Amino acid sequence: MSTEHVDVLIVGAGISGIGAAYHLQTQCPTKRYAILEGRESMGGTWDLFRYPGIRSDSDMFTLGFSFHPWKEAKAIADGPAILRYLKRTAQTYGIDRHIRYQHKVLRASWSSEDAQWTVDVERGPQKDAVRYTCNFFFLCSGYYRYDQGYTPAFPGQEQFKGQMIHPQQWPEHLDYSGKRVVIIGSGATAVTLVPAMSDKAAHVTMLQRSPSYVLSLPAEDPIANGLRKLLPEKAAHSVSRWKNVMLSMALYQVCKRYPAFSRKMLRNGTLAQLPKGFDVDTHFNPRYNPWEQRMCLVPNNDLFRAIRKNRASVVTDQIECFEADGIRLKSGQKLEADIIVSATGLELLANGGVSLNVDGKAIHPSDCFSYKGVMLSGVPNMAACIGYTNASWTLRADLVARWVARLLNHMDRRGAQQATPRVKDGSMAELPLLDLTSGYVQRAAAMFPKQGSKQPWNFKQNYVLERLSLGSGSMDDGAMEYSSPAKMKKAA
């Protein structure tokens, strides 16, 4: 079995992995690194999902990288445009030369004696066994399964004679022209699919068990586009990024602190976009408060336009059973369908499905506390990138990558080969890592690490505060233990 050694091994060539590579080679230029990507191409989410209308639910001034300005007019970009941007970024900074495709990471084992990870990998379609060793292991593979999404067991599903699809495995040449389409779900994927498919389909019905909050924004940011004409490119990008960061934080804080006011504000905004007499309280007024689940973003009112044109409709009900030509609801109503799309969410996966052990002991993330939302208690020299649930993923991915580079440089200055977060306060309360009530989060909560009630063991959903704590906070906080193996101390 071949073995290759690098200083830092990054897993995943999506937004997180590309950003991690940039900050590593910029802040730690002497470190040798490689990126292992399980799929045949880079891009992560934006290469995987190919369903009609696939787009960001965050603006590109915050979903894009801080170091590589977004240049296109649309702030709410479609999937192909985002993928082109990621590929250009990787090529511009030479990151693409470090990516090893079709390298699926299976397990990683830490040896305190050697102060390194041994990583077992399957390579290529033949699944050849290869091995890497590294001093630092950086998981940038996100937190959901790429091979399948979540689809509940629907009663009588086998009776349906039409086509059943999950958006995560969208058929390349699906022709839905003139077809009756039912989309099950009310999240970001569903509200994207409805208007995208309504132009060709005979009719599209969004079938939801309960509604989500839907917020409409312009696809183009007129302020950002205006700033480009007045300021240098990087300055315009930075100002637009901070503007959108502060606006999204303000909306989040208002929603959390004044839920009744926010609910009314969002309801009125939705009502203004719907046909007269539309039952907004049944279909667009959720039972939960704003931002207890992630909010759905639609550009230029496209979902509401499809409803106004009678190209699409919303039904709020529960499924009784599938039938040969559609779905029977518990109310007795039947939705006829040629195609059913199960936009029912993601299947979450801790650590990208990589098995971990430290000195021969298996590590279960759920037994660990999350240190700064980046490392696991008791696990040396390993970081995992998790983005925000209330803002763009990239905002936090950028902070995490910068912090990892800071940690590596700090270890070098101290002459330490090992950095391990240790929980020393036995009185600390345990809290879930992710603070959403969404079904996909709750289903997987038990497999993720805990966060604590005290610093540095809690995960703030606040970019400004984390920019301070991760960007300039002390690397010697009493919770991080620095050390070197005895044999390395003797060699020194």
C-alpha positions in Angstrom: 0.0 0.0 0.0 1.4 3.4 -1.0 1.8 6.1 1.7 2.2 9.8 1.2 2.9 12.4 3.9 1.7 16.0 4.0 1.7 18.5 6.8 -2.1 19.2 6.4 -4.6 16.9 4.8 -7.9 18.6 3.8 -11.0 16.5 3.1 -13.4 18.0 0.6 -13.0 20.3 -2.4 -16.1 22.4 -2.0 -16.4 25.9 -0.6 -14.9 25.0 2.7 -12.0 23.0 1.3 -11.1 25.6 -1.3 -11.2 28.4 1.3 -9.1 26.3 3.8 -6.5 25.7 1.1 -6.2 29.4 0.3 -5.8 30.5 3.9 -3.3 27.7 4.6 -1.0 28.5 1.7 -1.3 32.2 2.4 -0.7 32.1 6.2 1.4 29.0 6.4 3.3 29.0 3.2 5.8 26.4 4.3 3.1 23.8 5.0 2.6 21.1 2.4 -1.0 20.1 1.9 -3.3 18.0 -0.2 -7.1 18.0 -0.7 -8.9 14.6 -1.0 -12.2 14.8 -2.9 -14.4 11.7 -3.0 -16.1 12.7 -6.2 -14.8 13.2 -9.7 -14.9 17.0 -9.6 -14.7 20.0 -7.3 -17.5 22.1 -6.1 -19.2 20.1 -3.4 -22.9 21.0 -3.1 -22.7 23.1 -6.2 -21.5 20.2 -8.3 -23.7 17.6 -6.8 -27.1 19.2 -7.0 -28.4 19.5 -10.6 -32.2 20.0 -10.1 -34.0 22.8 -12.0 -33.4 26.3 -10.6 -30.7 25.2 -8.2 -29.4 28.5 -6.6 -27.9 29.9 -3.4 -30.2 30.9 -0.5 -27.6 33.5 0.5 -26.2 36.4 -1.3 -22.9 35.9 -3.2 -21.1 38.7 -1.4 -21.3 36.6 1.8 -21.4 33.1 0.2 -18.5 34.0 -2.0 -14.9 34.2 -0.6 -13.6 37.3 1.2 -10.4 37.1 -0.8 -11.9 36.6 -4.3 -14.6 39.1 -5.2 -17.9 38.0 -6.8 -18.1 39.9 -10.1 -21.4 38.9 -11.6 -24.5 41.2 -11.5 -26.8 38.7 -9.7 -26.3 38.5 -5.9 -28.7 35.5 -5.7 -26.8 33.2 -8.1 -27.7 30.0 -9.8 -25.8 26.8 -9.2 -23.8 26.7 -12.5 -22.6 30.3 -11.9 -21.5 29.4 -8.3 -19.7 26.3 -9.6 -17.9 28.4 -12.3 -16.8 30.8 -9.5 -15.4 28.1 -7.3 -13.4 26.6 -10.2 -12.1 30.0 -11.2 -11.0 30.6 -7.6 -9.2 27.2 -7.3 -7.4 27.9 -10.6 -6.5 31.5 -9.8 -4.7 30.5 -6.6 -3.3 27.2 -7.8 -5.4 25.3 -5.4 -6.7 22.9 -8.1 -3.2 21.4 -8.4 -3.5 20.1 -4.8 -6.8 18.2 -5.3 -6.8 14.4 -5.6 -10.1 13.3 -7.0 -12.0 10.0 -6.4 -10.2 9.7 -3.0 -12.8 8.6 -0.5 -11.6 8.8 3.1 -12.7 5.9 5.2 -10.9 6.2 8.5 -8.3 8.3 10.3 -6.2 7.1 13.3 -4.1 9.4 15.5 -0.9 8.2 17.1 0.3 10.3 20.1 3.7 8.6 19.9 4.3 9.7 16.3 2.2 12.9 16.6 0.5 12.2 13.3 -2.7 10.9 11.6 -2.8 7.8 9.4 -5.6 8.2 6.9 -7.0 5.2 4.9 -8.5 6.0 1.6 -10.3 4.3 -1.3 -9.0 5.6 -4.7 -10.7 5.5 -8.0 -13.4 3.3 -9.4 -11.4 0.2 -8.5 -11.3 1.4 -4.9 -7.6 0.9 -4.5 -6.4 1.1 -0.9 -4.0 4.1 -0.4 -2.8 5.7 2.8 -1.8 9.2 3.8 -0.1 10.5 6.9 -0.4 14.0 8.1 0.3 16.2 11.1 -3.0 18.0 11.0 -6.4 16.6 9.7 -8.9 19.2 8.4 -12.4 18.0 7.6 -14.1 20.3 5.1 -16.7 17.9 3.8 -19.8 19.5 5.2 -22.4 17.7 7.3 -24.7 15.8 5.0 -24.5 12.6 3.0 -23.7 13.0 -0.7 -24.8 9.6 -1.8 -28.4 10.0 -0.7 -30.9 12.4 0.7 -33.7 11.8 3.2 -37.0 10.3 2.0 -39.5 9.0 4.5 -41.4 5.8 3.9 -44.7 6.9 2.2 -47.6 4.5 2.6 -48.3 2.8 -0.7 -45.4 4.4 -2.5 -44.8 1.2 -4.6 -48.3 1.7 -6.2 -47.3 5.0 -7.9 -46.9 4.4 -11.6 -45.2 7.7 -12.4 -41.6 8.8 -11.7 -40.4 9.4 -8.1 -37.4 11.6 -7.7 -35.2 13.0 -4.9 -33.5 16.3 -5.8 -30.2 14.9 -4.7 -30.3 12.3 -7.5 -31.9 14.4 -10.3 -32.1 12.6 -13.7 -29.9 14.3 -16.2 -32.4 14.4 -19.1 -35.7 14.5 -17.2 -38.5 15.9 -19.5 -41.3 17.3 -17.4 -42.9 19.3 -20.2 -46.7 19.1 -19.9 -46.5 16.9 -16.8 -48.3 17.2 -13.6 -45.7 17.6 -10.8 -46.2 17.3 -7.1 -43.3 18.5 -4.9 -43.3 17.2 -1.4 -41.7 19.6 1.0 -41.6 23.3 2.0 -38.0 24.1 2.5 -35.4 25.8 0.3 -35.3 23.1 -2.3 -39.1 23.0 -2.7 -39.5 26.7 -3.1 -36.7 26.7 -5.7 -38.2 23.8 -7.7 -41.7 25.1 -7.9 -41.1 28.3 -10.0 -38.3 26.6 -12.0 -40.5 23.7 -13.1 -43.7 25.7 -13.5 -42.6 27.2 -16.9 -42.7 23.8 -18.6 -44.9 21.6 -16.4 -48.7 21.5 -16.9 -49.0 22.4 -13.2 -46.8 22.2 -10.1 -48.2 21.6 -6.7 -46.1 22.1 -3.5 -47.4 19.7 -1.0 -46.4 20.6 2.6 -47.2 19.2 5.9 -46.6 22.6 7.5 -45.4 25.9 6.0 -42.0 27.6 6.2 -41.2 31.3 6.3 -40.5 32.6 2.8 -38.7 35.9 2.3 -38.3 37.6 -1.1 -35.3 39.6 -2.1 -34.1 41.2 -5.4 -31.9 38.8 -7.4 -29.5 41.7 -8.0 -28.1 44.0 -5.3 -28.4 47.5 -6.7 -26.2 49.0 -3.9 -23.5 46.5 -4.5 -23.6 47.0 -8.3 -23.5 50.8 -7.8 -20.5 50.5 -5.5 -18.6 48.6 -8.2 -18.8 51.8 -10.3 -17.4 54.0 -7.5 -14.8 51.9 -5.7 -12.0 49.5 -6.6 -13.1 45.9 -7.0 -11.9 44.6 -3.6 -13.1 47.6 -1.7 -16.6 47.4 -3.3 -16.7 43.7 -2.5 -15.7 44.2 1.1 -18.3 47.0 1.7 -21.1 45.0 0.0 -20.1 42.0 2.1 -20.2 43.9 5.4 -23.5 45.6 4.4 -25.1 42.2 3.8 -23.6 40.7 7.0 -25.0 43.4 9.1 -28.4 43.4 7.4 -28.8 39.6 7.8 -27.6 39.8 11.5 -30.1 42.6 12.1 -33.0 40.6 10.6 -32.0 37.5 12.7 -31.8 39.5 15.9 -35.1 41.2 15.3 -36.7 37.8 14.6 -35.3 36.2 17.8 -36.0 39.2 20.1 -39.4 40.3 18.7 -41.0 37.1 17.3 -44.6 38.5 17.3 -43.6 41.6 15.4 -41.4 39.6 13.0 -44.1 37.1 12.3 -46.5 39.9 11.4 -43.9 41.6 9.2 -43.1 38.5 7.3 -46.8 37.6 6.9 -47.6 41.0 5.5 -44.8 40.8 3.1 -45.9 37.5 1.8 -49.6 38.5 1.7 -48.7 41.5 -0.6 -47.3 39.1 -3.2 -50.1 36.6 -3.3 -53.4 36.7 -5.2 -56.4 38.3 -3.5 -58.2 35.9 -1.2 -55.2 33.5 -0.9 -55.2 31.6 2.4 -51.9 33.0 3.7 -52.3 31.7 7.2 -52.8 28.1 6.1 -50.0 28.0 3.6 -47.4 30.6 4.6 -47.8 31.3 8.4 -45.7 28.6 10.2 -46.5 27.3 13.7 -43.0 28.1 14.9 -41.4 31.5 15.4 -39.1 33.1 12.8 -35.6 31.6 12.7 -36.4 28.6 14.8 -35.8 26.9 11.4 -33.8 28.3 8.5 -35.7 30.9 6.4 -36.4 30.3 2.7 -35.2 32.9 0.3 -36.8 33.5 -3.1 -35.4 36.0 -5.6 -37.6 38.5 -7.4 -40.8 36.9 -5.9 -40.5 34.0 -8.4 -42.5 31.5 -6.2 -45.3 34.0 -5.7 -45.4 34.9 -9.4 -45.8 31.3 -10.3 -48.8 31.1 -7.9 -50.3 34.3 -9.2 -50.1 33.0 -12.8 -51.9 29.8 -11.7 -48.9 27.8 -12.9 -48.3 26.5 -9.3 -50.3 26.0 -6.2 -49.7 25.2 -2.5 -51.5 22.4 -0.6 -51.1 22.1 3.2 -52.1 18.6 4.3 -50.8 15.2 5.2 -50.3 12.2 3.0 -52.8 9.3 3.5 -51.2 7.1 0.8 -49.8 7.0 -2.7 -52.0 5.8 -5.5 -51.2 4.7 -9.1 -51.7 8.2 -10.5 -51.0 10.5 -7.5 -51.4 11.1 -3.8 -54.4 10.7 -1.6 -54.4 13.2 1.3 -55.9 12.8 4.8 -58.5 15.4 4.0 -59.7 13.2 1.2 -58.4 15.4 -1.6 -56.4 13.7 -4.4 -53.4 15.2 -6.1 -52.9 13.7 -9.6 -49.3 13.5 -10.6 -47.0 12.2 -13.4 -43.9 13.1 -11.4 -43.5 13.3 -7.6 -40.4 15.0 -6.2 -39.5 14.2 -2.6 -37.9 17.5 -1.5 -37.9 16.1 2.0 -34.4 17.1 3.2 -30.9 16.0 3.8 -29.4 13.1 5.6 -26.8 14.5 8.0 -23.5 12.8 8.6 -21.0 13.7 11.3 -17.3 14.1 10.2 -18.2 13.2 6.6 -18.7 9.6 7.6 -15.0 9.2 8.5 -14.3 6.8 11.3 -11.9 8.3 13.9 -9.7 6.8 16.6 -7.1 8.2 18.9 -4.4 5.9 20.2 -6.5 2.8 19.3 -9.7 4.1 21.0 -12.7 4.8 18.8 -14.0 8.4 18.9 -17.7 9.0 18.8 -18.4 12.7 18.1 -21.5 12.6 20.3 -19.3 11.8 23.3 -17.2 15.0 22.7 -17.7 18.7 23.3 -17.1 21.0 20.4 -14.2 23.4 21.1 -15.1 26.8 19.5 -17.3 24.9 17.1 -14.1 23.7 15.3 -12.3 20.9 17.2 -13.4 17.9 19.3 -12.5 17.5 23.0 -9.8 14.9 23.5 -9.0 14.7 19.8 -5.6 16.2 18.8 -4.7 18.1 15.6 -8.1 17.8 13.9 -10.6 20.5 12.9 -14.0 20.2 11.2 -15.6 23.1 9.3 -19.2 23.8 10.1 -20.9 26.9 8.8 -23.7 29.1 10.2 -27.3 28.1 10.2 -28.5 31.7 10.3 -26.1 33.2 7.7 -23.9 32.2 4.8 -21.9 29.0 5.3 -18.8 30.7 3.8 -18.7 33.4 6.5 -17.8 30.9 9.1 -15.8 28.6 6.9 -13.5 31.6 6.3 -13.1 32.2 10.0 -12.5 28.6 10.8 -9.8 28.3 8.1 -8.0 31.4 9.3 -8.1 30.1 12.9 -6.7 26.7 11.9 -3.8 28.5 10.2 -3.3 30.6 13.4 -3.2 27.4 15.4 -0.6 25.8 13.2 1.6 28.9 13.4 1.2 29.1 17.2 2.2 25.4 17.5 5.3 26.1 15.5 6.2 29.1 17.7 5.8 26.9 20.8 7.6 24.0 19.3 4.5 21.8 19.9 3.5 18.9 17.7 0.2 18.3 19.3 -2.8 20.5 20.3 -5.6 18.9 22.1 -8.7 20.6 23.6 -9.5 19.3 27.1 -12.7 19.8 29.1 -11.7 20.7 32.7 -15.0 22.0 34.0 -17.2 19.2 35.0 -20.1 21.5 35.9 -20.6 22.7 32.3 -24.1 22.1 30.9 -24.6 20.2 27.7 -26.3 21.8 24.7 -27.0 20.7 21.1 -24.5 21.8 18.6 -27.1 23.1 16.0 -29.9 25.3 17.3 -32.6 24.6 14.7 -35.8 22.7 15.2 -35.8 21.5 11.5 -36.5 17.8 11.0 -33.2 17.0 9.3 -31.3 18.6 12.3 -33.3 16.8 15.0 -33.1 13.4 13.2 -29.3 13.6 13.4 -28.7 15.5 16.7 -27.5 12.4 18.6 -24.6 11.8 16.2 -23.0 15.3 16.5 -20.8 16.6 19.3 -22.3 18.7 22.1 -21.6 22.3 22.8 -21.2 23.6 26.3 -22.7 26.5 28.3 -19.3 28.1 28.8 -16.5 29.4 26.7 -14.6 28.1 24.7 -17.1 25.3 24.3 -20.1 27.1 22.8 -20.8 27.8 19.2 -21.9 31.4 18.7 -24.2 31.9 15.7 -22.8 35.4 15.4 -20.2 36.4 12.8 -19.1 39.6 14.4 -18.4 38.0 17.8 -16.7 35.0 16.2 -14.6 37.2 14.0 -13.2 38.6 17.3 -12.9 35.2 19.2 -11.6 33.2 16.2 -9.7 36.0 14.5 -7.8 37.5 17.5 -8.7 35.5 20.6 -5.9 34.0 22.7 -4.5 30.7 21.6 -3.6 29.9 25.2 -7.0 29.9 26.9 -6.4 27.1 29.4 -8.6 24.6 27.5 -6.1 23.9 24.7 -3.2 21.6 25.8 0.0 21.8 23.8 2.6 18.9 23.9 5.1 16.9 21.9 5.8 13.1 22.0 8.6 12.1 24.3 10.7 10.7 21.4 10.5 14.1 19.6 11.6 15.9 22.8 14.6 13.6 23.0 15.4 14.1 19.3 15.3 17.9 19.9 
